[in-house]
Amino acid sequence: MSFTIIQRIADQLNKLIPDSTIYINQVEGGFQEPSFYIHPITSNSKPELFKRQKRSYYYQVVYFPDPQQPITEQIEAMQDLLLDNFQVLDGFAVIRNREFEPVDNTLSFTFMVNLRTYPEDHTLKQQTMTYRGGIKNV
């Protein structure tokens, strides 16, 4: 099964904070709190030798703390937890350029995922083969 990067980010967050609510799409009426919202920011690609590419994907994770608890303490605790533990998407890629910023009683966490890729070639390959020859008896 193929997983998107956003699914891998959600899986990693769920490993750190089990049973957490994680959104990957906008929700009418707002998000349930506490929760996370993951969305892509931008991406770029730089060509390398032999059709390989170095791709950089930038994401933002927004943490919405529980409004019934002290907001600042929750934001600081979540920032420390993510700084200590959200460094790798297990078996896939390292998280780079991690930045945290408290914004309007939420925690904004931006980061980059770097990948070296080789684009898939879906063109049809050799469908028939003409063979001329045989086995020579000695």
C-alpha positions in Angstrom: 0.0 0.0 0.0 1.3 3.4 -0.9 1.2 6.2 1.7 1.2 9.9 1.0 3.6 12.1 3.0 0.7 13.6 4.9 -0.5 10.1 5.9 3.0 9.4 7.2 3.1 12.7 9.1 -0.3 11.8 10.7 1.0 8.3 11.6 4.1 9.7 13.2 1.9 12.2 15.2 -0.4 9.4 16.3 2.6 7.4 17.5 3.6 10.3 19.7 0.2 11.3 20.9 -2.1 8.2 20.6 -5.8 8.7 20.1 -5.2 12.3 19.0 -7.5 13.9 16.5 -5.7 14.7 13.3 -7.2 16.6 10.4 -5.9 16.7 6.8 -8.8 18.6 5.3 -10.6 21.7 6.3 -13.7 21.1 8.5 -16.8 23.2 8.4 -17.6 24.6 11.8 -14.0 24.4 13.0 -11.7 21.8 14.6 -12.4 19.8 17.7 -9.8 20.6 20.3 -7.2 19.4 21.2 -6.2 18.4 17.7 -3.8 18.8 14.8 -4.2 20.0 11.3 -1.7 19.0 8.6 -1.4 20.7 5.2 1.2 21.1 2.5 2.8 24.5 2.0 5.0 24.2 -1.1 7.3 21.8 -2.8 10.2 22.0 -5.3 12.4 19.7 -7.3 16.0 20.0 -8.5 17.3 17.7 -11.2 20.2 15.4 -10.6 22.1 12.8 -12.7 20.3 10.0 -14.5 16.8 11.5 -14.3 16.9 11.5 -10.5 15.4 14.5 -8.6 15.9 16.0 -5.2 12.5 17.0 -4.0 11.7 19.1 -1.0 8.2 19.1 0.5 7.2 21.8 3.0 4.4 21.2 5.5 2.7 22.9 8.4 1.2 21.2 11.4 -1.1 23.4 13.5 -1.8 22.2 17.1 -5.0 23.4 18.6 -4.8 23.0 22.4 -7.7 22.3 24.7 -9.4 25.7 25.5 -10.4 24.3 29.0 -6.8 24.0 30.0 -4.0 26.6 30.3 -3.1 27.4 26.6 0.5 28.6 27.1 1.4 25.5 29.1 -0.1 23.1 26.5 1.7 24.9 23.7 5.1 24.8 25.4 4.6 21.1 26.4 3.6 20.2 22.8 6.5 22.1 21.3 9.0 20.3 23.6 7.4 16.9 22.8 7.7 17.6 19.0 11.2 19.0 19.3 12.4 15.9 21.2 10.5 13.3 19.2 9.3 14.5 15.8 12.5 14.2 13.8 11.9 11.3 11.4 9.1 9.8 9.4 9.8 6.2 10.4 11.4 4.2 7.6 10.9 7.0 5.1 12.6 10.4 5.6 14.3 12.8 8.0 12.4 15.9 9.1 14.5 19.1 8.3 14.2 22.8 9.1 11.8 22.5 12.0 10.3 25.8 13.1 7.8 26.5 15.8 5.7 29.6 16.4 2.8 30.3 18.7 0.0 32.0 16.7 -3.4 33.0 18.1 -3.5 30.4 20.9 -2.2 27.6 18.5 1.2 26.2 17.8 2.4 26.4 14.2 5.0 23.8 13.3 6.6 24.0 9.9 9.2 21.7 8.4 10.7 20.1 5.3 10.9 16.6 4.1 13.7 15.9 1.6 13.5 13.0 -0.8 15.7 11.7 -3.6 13.4 10.3 -6.3 13.5 8.5 -9.6 10.4 9.2 -11.6 8.4 6.1 -12.5 8.3 5.2 -16.2 4.9 3.8 -17.0 5.5 3.5 -20.8 5.0 0.0 -22.3 8.1 -2.0 -22.5 9.1 -4.6 -25.1 5.9 -6.4 -25.9 7.3 -8.9 -28.5 10.6 -10.3 -29.2 11.9 -11.7 -32.5 14.4 -14.6 -31.9 16.6 -16.1 -34.5 19.0 -18.8 -33.4 19.2 -22.2 -32.0 21.4 -24.6 -30.1 24.4 -25.9 -31.8 25.3 -29.5 -31.2 29.0 -30.1 -30.8 
